[in-house]
Amino acid sequence: MGQQEVYNFLKENKGKWFTSKQISHETGVSIGSVTMSLKKLRKSQLIKYKNTGKRNEYHYMYK
């Protein structure tokens, strides 16, 4: 559970950047599951991501 919900959420909100905490809050998926899902989606290059400038904080978007 988790990866498909995260992917669908990003796909439904094309053009907007989200942090993992925002994704977790909006989808109801735990932060740990969201983090692992985003890591897998990053490796498969299905999503865009960028560093916010803060330590280990990234924004994610559907490609």
HTML snippet that shows the backbone in 3Dmol.js (N, CA, C, O; Angstrom):
<script src="https://3Dmol.org/build/3Dmol-min.js"></script>
<div id="view" style="width:600px;height:400px;position:relative"></div>
<script>
const pdb = `
ATOM      1  N   MET A   1       0.837  -1.188   0.000  1.00  0.00           N
ATOM      2  CA  MET A   1       0.000   0.000   0.000  1.00  0.00           C
ATOM      3  C   MET A   1       0.881   1.250   0.000  1.00  0.00           C
ATOM      4  O   MET A   1       1.922   1.280   0.656  1.00  0.00           O
ATOM      5  N   GLY A   2       0.472   2.253  -0.717  1.00  0.00           N
ATOM      6  CA  GLY A   2       1.191   3.507  -0.656  1.00  0.00           C
ATOM      7  C   GLY A   2       1.691   4.027  -1.984  1.00  0.00           C
ATOM      8  O   GLY A   2       1.360   5.145  -2.379  1.00  0.00           O
ATOM      9  N   GLN A   3       2.488   3.226  -2.681  1.00  0.00           N
ATOM     10  CA  GLN A   3       3.135   3.737  -3.891  1.00  0.00           C
ATOM     11  C   GLN A   3       2.108   4.166  -4.935  1.00  0.00           C
ATOM     12  O   GLN A   3       2.253   5.229  -5.540  1.00  0.00           O
ATOM     13  N   GLN A   4       1.086   3.367  -5.153  1.00  0.00           N
ATOM     14  CA  GLN A   4       0.079   3.716  -6.155  1.00  0.00           C
ATOM     15  C   GLN A   4      -0.691   4.970  -5.741  1.00  0.00           C
ATOM     16  O   GLN A   4      -1.002   5.817  -6.579  1.00  0.00           O
ATOM     17  N   GLU A   5      -0.998   5.086  -4.449  1.00  0.00           N
ATOM     18  CA  GLU A   5      -1.710   6.262  -3.961  1.00  0.00           C
ATOM     19  C   GLU A   5      -0.871   7.528  -4.147  1.00  0.00           C
ATOM     20  O   GLU A   5      -1.387   8.569  -4.556  1.00  0.00           O
ATOM     21  N   VAL A   6       0.412   7.430  -3.847  1.00  0.00           N
ATOM     22  CA  VAL A   6       1.319   8.566  -4.003  1.00  0.00           C
ATOM     23  C   VAL A   6       1.418   8.956  -5.473  1.00  0.00           C
ATOM     24  O   VAL A   6       1.326  10.135  -5.815  1.00  0.00           O
ATOM     25  N   TYR A   7       1.604   7.968  -6.337  1.00  0.00           N
ATOM     26  CA  TYR A   7       1.713   8.223  -7.774  1.00  0.00           C
ATOM     27  C   TYR A   7       0.428   8.862  -8.302  1.00  0.00           C
ATOM     28  O   TYR A   7       0.477   9.838  -9.051  1.00  0.00           O
ATOM     29  N   ASN A   8      -0.716   8.310  -7.911  1.00  0.00           N
ATOM     30  CA  ASN A   8      -1.999   8.858  -8.365  1.00  0.00           C
ATOM     31  C   ASN A   8      -2.208  10.290  -7.874  1.00  0.00           C
ATOM     32  O   ASN A   8      -2.704  11.135  -8.619  1.00  0.00           O
ATOM     33  N   PHE A   9      -1.835  10.561  -6.635  1.00  0.00           N
ATOM     34  CA  PHE A   9      -1.972  11.908  -6.085  1.00  0.00           C
ATOM     35  C   PHE A   9      -1.153  12.904  -6.898  1.00  0.00           C
ATOM     36  O   PHE A   9      -1.653  13.968  -7.264  1.00  0.00           O
ATOM     37  N   LEU A  10       0.106  12.562  -7.182  1.00  0.00           N
ATOM     38  CA  LEU A  10       0.955  13.463  -7.961  1.00  0.00           C
ATOM     39  C   LEU A  10       0.415  13.643  -9.380  1.00  0.00           C
ATOM     40  O   LEU A  10       0.461  14.738  -9.940  1.00  0.00           O
ATOM     41  N   LYS A  11      -0.095  12.555  -9.951  1.00  0.00           N
ATOM     42  CA  LYS A  11      -0.637  12.603 -11.315  1.00  0.00           C
ATOM     43  C   LYS A  11      -1.875  13.492 -11.376  1.00  0.00           C
ATOM     44  O   LYS A  11      -2.059  14.243 -12.334  1.00  0.00           O
ATOM     45  N   GLU A  12      -2.729  13.406 -10.346  1.00  0.00           N
ATOM     46  CA  GLU A  12      -3.949  14.215 -10.295  1.00  0.00           C
ATOM     47  C   GLU A  12      -3.645  15.697 -10.060  1.00  0.00           C
ATOM     48  O   GLU A  12      -4.472  16.557 -10.364  1.00  0.00           O
ATOM     49  N   ASN A  13      -2.470  15.991  -9.525  1.00  0.00           N
ATOM     50  CA  ASN A  13      -2.085  17.374  -9.218  1.00  0.00           C
ATOM     51  C   ASN A  13      -0.888  17.806 -10.063  1.00  0.00           C
ATOM     52  O   ASN A  13       0.074  18.378  -9.549  1.00  0.00           O
ATOM     53  N   LYS A  14      -0.960  17.529 -11.352  1.00  0.00           N
ATOM     54  CA  LYS A  14       0.119  17.880 -12.276  1.00  0.00           C
ATOM     55  C   LYS A  14       0.446  19.360 -12.185  1.00  0.00           C
ATOM     56  O   LYS A  14      -0.440  20.200 -12.026  1.00  0.00           O
ATOM     57  N   GLY A  15       1.736  19.664 -12.288  1.00  0.00           N
ATOM     58  CA  GLY A  15       2.164  21.055 -12.308  1.00  0.00           C
ATOM     59  C   GLY A  15       2.360  21.676 -10.940  1.00  0.00           C
ATOM     60  O   GLY A  15       2.717  22.851 -10.848  1.00  0.00           O
ATOM     61  N   LYS A  16       2.134  20.912  -9.864  1.00  0.00           N
ATOM     62  CA  LYS A  16       2.301  21.436  -8.515  1.00  0.00           C
ATOM     63  C   LYS A  16       3.381  20.645  -7.789  1.00  0.00           C
ATOM     64  O   LYS A  16       3.501  19.432  -7.962  1.00  0.00           O
ATOM     65  N   TRP A  17       4.164  21.345  -6.977  1.00  0.00           N
ATOM     66  CA  TRP A  17       5.209  20.709  -6.179  1.00  0.00           C
ATOM     67  C   TRP A  17       4.686  20.417  -4.773  1.00  0.00           C
ATOM     68  O   TRP A  17       3.938  21.214  -4.206  1.00  0.00           O
ATOM     69  N   PHE A  18       5.083  19.265  -4.212  1.00  0.00           N
ATOM     70  CA  PHE A  18       4.670  18.858  -2.870  1.00  0.00           C
ATOM     71  C   PHE A  18       5.851  18.285  -2.109  1.00  0.00           C
ATOM     72  O   PHE A  18       6.747  17.680  -2.697  1.00  0.00           O
ATOM     73  N   THR A  19       5.846  18.481  -0.787  1.00  0.00           N
ATOM     74  CA  THR A  19       6.822  17.803   0.068  1.00  0.00           C
ATOM     75  C   THR A  19       6.234  16.441   0.449  1.00  0.00           C
ATOM     76  O   THR A  19       5.041  16.199   0.267  1.00  0.00           O
ATOM     77  N   SER A  20       7.072  15.570   0.971  1.00  0.00           N
ATOM     78  CA  SER A  20       6.591  14.253   1.391  1.00  0.00           C
ATOM     79  C   SER A  20       5.560  14.382   2.514  1.00  0.00           C
ATOM     80  O   SER A  20       4.616  13.594   2.582  1.00  0.00           O
ATOM     81  N   LYS A  21       5.733  15.365   3.390  1.00  0.00           N
ATOM     82  CA  LYS A  21       4.771  15.578   4.478  1.00  0.00           C
ATOM     83  C   LYS A  21       3.406  15.990   3.926  1.00  0.00           C
ATOM     84  O   LYS A  21       2.371  15.528   4.406  1.00  0.00           O
ATOM     85  N   GLN A  22       3.411  16.851   2.929  1.00  0.00           N
ATOM     86  CA  GLN A  22       2.150  17.269   2.313  1.00  0.00           C
ATOM     87  C   GLN A  22       1.460  16.088   1.644  1.00  0.00           C
ATOM     88  O   GLN A  22       0.245  15.924   1.760  1.00  0.00           O
ATOM     89  N   ILE A  23       2.233  15.270   0.947  1.00  0.00           N
ATOM     90  CA  ILE A  23       1.675  14.098   0.268  1.00  0.00           C
ATOM     91  C   ILE A  23       1.076  13.150   1.298  1.00  0.00           C
ATOM     92  O   ILE A  23      -0.027  12.640   1.104  1.00  0.00           O
ATOM     93  N   SER A  24       1.794  12.911   2.388  1.00  0.00           N
ATOM     94  CA  SER A  24       1.312  12.038   3.448  1.00  0.00           C
ATOM     95  C   SER A  24      -0.003  12.552   4.020  1.00  0.00           C
ATOM     96  O   SER A  24      -0.944  11.781   4.212  1.00  0.00           O
ATOM     97  N   HIS A  25      -0.069  13.839   4.289  1.00  0.00           N
ATOM     98  CA  HIS A  25      -1.271  14.449   4.860  1.00  0.00           C
ATOM     99  C   HIS A  25      -2.458  14.332   3.900  1.00  0.00           C
ATOM    100  O   HIS A  25      -3.563  13.990   4.319  1.00  0.00           O
ATOM    101  N   GLU A  26      -2.235  14.613   2.628  1.00  0.00           N
ATOM    102  CA  GLU A  26      -3.318  14.618   1.637  1.00  0.00           C
ATOM    103  C   GLU A  26      -3.820  13.216   1.285  1.00  0.00           C
ATOM    104  O   GLU A  26      -5.006  13.034   1.011  1.00  0.00           O
ATOM    105  N   THR A  27      -2.929  12.233   1.291  1.00  0.00           N
ATOM    106  CA  THR A  27      -3.314  10.875   0.892  1.00  0.00           C
ATOM    107  C   THR A  27      -3.707   9.986   2.064  1.00  0.00           C
ATOM    108  O   THR A  27      -4.376   8.970   1.874  1.00  0.00           O
ATOM    109  N   GLY A  28      -3.297  10.359   3.273  1.00  0.00           N
ATOM    110  CA  GLY A  28      -3.573   9.513   4.431  1.00  0.00           C
ATOM    111  C   GLY A  28      -2.627   8.338   4.550  1.00  0.00           C
ATOM    112  O   GLY A  28      -2.863   7.426   5.342  1.00  0.00           O
ATOM    113  N   VAL A  29      -1.551   8.351   3.766  1.00  0.00           N
ATOM    114  CA  VAL A  29      -0.531   7.302   3.800  1.00  0.00           C
ATOM    115  C   VAL A  29       0.552   7.750   4.779  1.00  0.00           C
ATOM    116  O   VAL A  29       0.901   8.929   4.820  1.00  0.00           O
ATOM    117  N   SER A  30       1.080   6.822   5.561  1.00  0.00           N
ATOM    118  CA  SER A  30       2.095   7.179   6.556  1.00  0.00           C
ATOM    119  C   SER A  30       3.319   7.798   5.892  1.00  0.00           C
ATOM    120  O   SER A  30       3.625   7.518   4.733  1.00  0.00           O
ATOM    121  N   ILE A  31       4.008   8.638   6.645  1.00  0.00           N
ATOM    122  CA  ILE A  31       5.188   9.334   6.113  1.00  0.00           C
ATOM    123  C   ILE A  31       6.273   8.345   5.690  1.00  0.00           C
ATOM    124  O   ILE A  31       6.972   8.581   4.705  1.00  0.00           O
ATOM    125  N   GLY A  32       6.417   7.251   6.417  1.00  0.00           N
ATOM    126  CA  GLY A  32       7.403   6.231   6.058  1.00  0.00           C
ATOM    127  C   GLY A  32       7.093   5.582   4.721  1.00  0.00           C
ATOM    128  O   GLY A  32       7.984   5.383   3.895  1.00  0.00           O
ATOM    129  N   SER A  33       5.820   5.254   4.512  1.00  0.00           N
ATOM    130  CA  SER A  33       5.402   4.661   3.234  1.00  0.00           C
ATOM    131  C   SER A  33       5.559   5.647   2.085  1.00  0.00           C
ATOM    132  O   SER A  33       5.968   5.271   0.987  1.00  0.00           O
ATOM    133  N   VAL A  34       5.234   6.903   2.340  1.00  0.00           N
ATOM    134  CA  VAL A  34       5.374   7.938   1.317  1.00  0.00           C
ATOM    135  C   VAL A  34       6.844   8.086   0.934  1.00  0.00           C
ATOM    136  O   VAL A  34       7.172   8.162  -0.250  1.00  0.00           O
ATOM    137  N   THR A  35       7.723   8.127   1.925  1.00  0.00           N
ATOM    138  CA  THR A  35       9.159   8.281   1.671  1.00  0.00           C
ATOM    139  C   THR A  35       9.692   7.131   0.825  1.00  0.00           C
ATOM    140  O   THR A  35      10.429   7.354  -0.135  1.00  0.00           O
ATOM    141  N   MET A  36       9.324   5.909   1.176  1.00  0.00           N
ATOM    142  CA  MET A  36       9.786   4.741   0.409  1.00  0.00           C
ATOM    143  C   MET A  36       9.200   4.751  -1.009  1.00  0.00           C
ATOM    144  O   MET A  36       9.892   4.423  -1.973  1.00  0.00           O
ATOM    145  N   SER A  37       7.936   5.126  -1.126  1.00  0.00           N
ATOM    146  CA  SER A  37       7.294   5.192  -2.437  1.00  0.00           C
ATOM    147  C   SER A  37       7.963   6.223  -3.329  1.00  0.00           C
ATOM    148  O   SER A  37       8.208   5.966  -4.507  1.00  0.00           O
ATOM    149  N   LEU A  38       8.259   7.395  -2.767  1.00  0.00           N
ATOM    150  CA  LEU A  38       8.916   8.445  -3.548  1.00  0.00           C
ATOM    151  C   LEU A  38      10.307   8.014  -3.985  1.00  0.00           C
ATOM    152  O   LEU A  38      10.738   8.332  -5.094  1.00  0.00           O
ATOM    153  N   LYS A  39      11.004   7.301  -3.129  1.00  0.00           N
ATOM    154  CA  LYS A  39      12.336   6.796  -3.475  1.00  0.00           C
ATOM    155  C   LYS A  39      12.256   5.854  -4.681  1.00  0.00           C
ATOM    156  O   LYS A  39      13.075   5.942  -5.596  1.00  0.00           O
ATOM    157  N   LYS A  40      11.272   4.959  -4.677  1.00  0.00           N
ATOM    158  CA  LYS A  40      11.091   4.027  -5.791  1.00  0.00           C
ATOM    159  C   LYS A  40      10.678   4.759  -7.065  1.00  0.00           C
ATOM    160  O   LYS A  40      11.161   4.447  -8.153  1.00  0.00           O
ATOM    161  N   LEU A  41       9.782   5.733  -6.920  1.00  0.00           N
ATOM    162  CA  LEU A  41       9.333   6.502  -8.082  1.00  0.00           C
ATOM    163  C   LEU A  41      10.460   7.341  -8.667  1.00  0.00           C
ATOM    164  O   LEU A  41      10.531   7.525  -9.882  1.00  0.00           O
ATOM    165  N   ARG A  42      11.343   7.854  -7.807  1.00  0.00           N
ATOM    166  CA  ARG A  42      12.509   8.605  -8.287  1.00  0.00           C
ATOM    167  C   ARG A  42      13.429   7.705  -9.100  1.00  0.00           C
ATOM    168  O   ARG A  42      13.920   8.108 -10.155  1.00  0.00           O
ATOM    169  N   LYS A  43      13.666   6.486  -8.614  1.00  0.00           N
ATOM    170  CA  LYS A  43      14.545   5.550  -9.325  1.00  0.00           C
ATOM    171  C   LYS A  43      13.967   5.168 -10.688  1.00  0.00           C
ATOM    172  O   LYS A  43      14.711   4.988 -11.652  1.00  0.00           O
ATOM    173  N   SER A  44      12.651   5.046 -10.765  1.00  0.00           N
ATOM    174  CA  SER A  44      12.020   4.679 -12.034  1.00  0.00           C
ATOM    175  C   SER A  44      11.799   5.892 -12.929  1.00  0.00           C
ATOM    176  O   SER A  44      11.291   5.760 -14.043  1.00  0.00           O
ATOM    177  N   GLN A  45      12.177   7.074 -12.446  1.00  0.00           N
ATOM    178  CA  GLN A  45      12.106   8.340 -13.187  1.00  0.00           C
ATOM    179  C   GLN A  45      10.686   8.695 -13.624  1.00  0.00           C
ATOM    180  O   GLN A  45      10.489   9.263 -14.698  1.00  0.00           O
ATOM    181  N   LEU A  46       9.699   8.360 -12.792  1.00  0.00           N
ATOM    182  CA  LEU A  46       8.311   8.681 -13.085  1.00  0.00           C
ATOM    183  C   LEU A  46       7.902  10.042 -12.522  1.00  0.00           C
ATOM    184  O   LEU A  46       6.852  10.579 -12.875  1.00  0.00           O
ATOM    185  N   ILE A  47       8.747  10.595 -11.639  1.00  0.00           N
ATOM    186  CA  ILE A  47       8.434  11.886 -11.033  1.00  0.00           C
ATOM    187  C   ILE A  47       9.653  12.793 -11.086  1.00  0.00           C
ATOM    188  O   ILE A  47      10.785  12.326 -11.211  1.00  0.00           O
ATOM    189  N   LYS A  48       9.406  14.100 -10.989  1.00  0.00           N
ATOM    190  CA  LYS A  48      10.490  15.086 -10.883  1.00  0.00           C
ATOM    191  C   LYS A  48      10.695  15.393  -9.409  1.00  0.00           C
ATOM    192  O   LYS A  48       9.766  15.285  -8.609  1.00  0.00           O
ATOM    193  N   TYR A  49      11.911  15.775  -9.057  1.00  0.00           N
ATOM    194  CA  TYR A  49      12.158  16.210  -7.690  1.00  0.00           C
ATOM    195  C   TYR A  49      13.250  17.256  -7.684  1.00  0.00           C
ATOM    196  O   TYR A  49      14.098  17.300  -8.576  1.00  0.00           O
ATOM    197  N   LYS A  50      13.217  18.109  -6.650  1.00  0.00           N
ATOM    198  CA  LYS A  50      14.239  19.145  -6.504  1.00  0.00           C
ATOM    199  C   LYS A  50      14.471  19.391  -5.025  1.00  0.00           C
ATOM    200  O   LYS A  50      13.563  19.247  -4.207  1.00  0.00           O
ATOM    201  N   ASN A  51      15.693  19.763  -4.696  1.00  0.00           N
ATOM    202  CA  ASN A  51      16.042  20.091  -3.323  1.00  0.00           C
ATOM    203  C   ASN A  51      15.529  21.488  -3.023  1.00  0.00           C
ATOM    204  O   ASN A  51      15.647  22.391  -3.852  1.00  0.00           O
ATOM    205  N   THR A  52      14.961  21.667  -1.839  1.00  0.00           N
ATOM    206  CA  THR A  52      14.406  22.966  -1.462  1.00  0.00           C
ATOM    207  C   THR A  52      15.464  23.911  -0.915  1.00  0.00           C
ATOM    208  O   THR A  52      15.197  25.094  -0.708  1.00  0.00           O
ATOM    209  N   GLY A  53      16.660  23.392  -0.682  1.00  0.00           N
ATOM    210  CA  GLY A  53      17.709  24.201  -0.083  1.00  0.00           C
ATOM    211  C   GLY A  53      17.851  23.914   1.403  1.00  0.00           C
ATOM    212  O   GLY A  53      18.878  24.207   2.015  1.00  0.00           O
ATOM    213  N   LYS A  54      16.807  23.339   1.964  1.00  0.00           N
ATOM    214  CA  LYS A  54      16.871  22.928   3.364  1.00  0.00           C
ATOM    215  C   LYS A  54      17.440  21.517   3.432  1.00  0.00           C
ATOM    216  O   LYS A  54      17.382  20.767   2.457  1.00  0.00           O
ATOM    217  N   ARG A  55      17.978  21.169   4.562  1.00  0.00           N
ATOM    218  CA  ARG A  55      18.617  19.869   4.727  1.00  0.00           C
ATOM    219  C   ARG A  55      17.636  18.726   4.456  1.00  0.00           C
ATOM    220  O   ARG A  55      16.620  18.594   5.138  1.00  0.00           O
ATOM    221  N   ASN A  56      17.945  17.923   3.478  1.00  0.00           N
ATOM    222  CA  ASN A  56      17.177  16.720   3.137  1.00  0.00           C
ATOM    223  C   ASN A  56      15.688  16.976   2.907  1.00  0.00           C
ATOM    224  O   ASN A  56      14.865  16.113   3.213  1.00  0.00           O
ATOM    225  N   GLU A  57      15.334  18.122   2.386  1.00  0.00           N
ATOM    226  CA  GLU A  57      13.934  18.382   2.064  1.00  0.00           C
ATOM    227  C   GLU A  57      13.797  18.562   0.562  1.00  0.00           C
ATOM    228  O   GLU A  57      14.490  19.377  -0.046  1.00  0.00           O
ATOM    229  N   TYR A  58      12.901  17.797  -0.020  1.00  0.00           N
ATOM    230  CA  TYR A  58      12.697  17.817  -1.463  1.00  0.00           C
ATOM    231  C   TYR A  58      11.239  18.124  -1.801  1.00  0.00           C
ATOM    232  O   TYR A  58      10.335  17.881  -1.002  1.00  0.00           O
ATOM    233  N   HIS A  59      11.036  18.654  -2.981  1.00  0.00           N
ATOM    234  CA  HIS A  59       9.705  18.830  -3.544  1.00  0.00           C
ATOM    235  C   HIS A  59       9.559  17.831  -4.686  1.00  0.00           C
ATOM    236  O   HIS A  59      10.514  17.555  -5.413  1.00  0.00           O
ATOM    237  N   TYR A  60       8.363  17.299  -4.829  1.00  0.00           N
ATOM    238  CA  TYR A  60       8.099  16.271  -5.829  1.00  0.00           C
ATOM    239  C   TYR A  60       6.946  16.693  -6.726  1.00  0.00           C
ATOM    240  O   TYR A  60       6.020  17.382  -6.299  1.00  0.00           O
ATOM    241  N   MET A  61       7.027  16.254  -8.003  1.00  0.00           N
ATOM    242  CA  MET A  61       6.001  16.588  -8.981  1.00  0.00           C
ATOM    243  C   MET A  61       5.890  15.462  -9.999  1.00  0.00           C
ATOM    244  O   MET A  61       6.869  14.777 -10.293  1.00  0.00           O
ATOM    245  N   TYR A  62       4.687  15.278 -10.530  1.00  0.00           N
ATOM    246  CA  TYR A  62       4.486  14.308 -11.610  1.00  0.00           C
ATOM    247  C   TYR A  62       5.204  14.793 -12.858  1.00  0.00           C
ATOM    248  O   TYR A  62       5.138  15.976 -13.191  1.00  0.00           O
ATOM    249  N   LYS A  63       5.887  13.895 -13.549  1.00  0.00           N
ATOM    250  CA  LYS A  63       6.637  14.268 -14.756  1.00  0.00           C
ATOM    251  C   LYS A  63       5.764  14.610 -15.915  1.00  0.00           C
ATOM    252  O   LYS A  63       6.265  14.940 -16.989  1.00  0.00           O
TER     253      LYS A  63
END
`;
const viewer = $3Dmol.createViewer("view");
viewer.addModel(pdb, "pdb");
viewer.setStyle({}, {cartoon: {color: "spectrum"}});
viewer.zoomTo();
viewer.render();
</script>
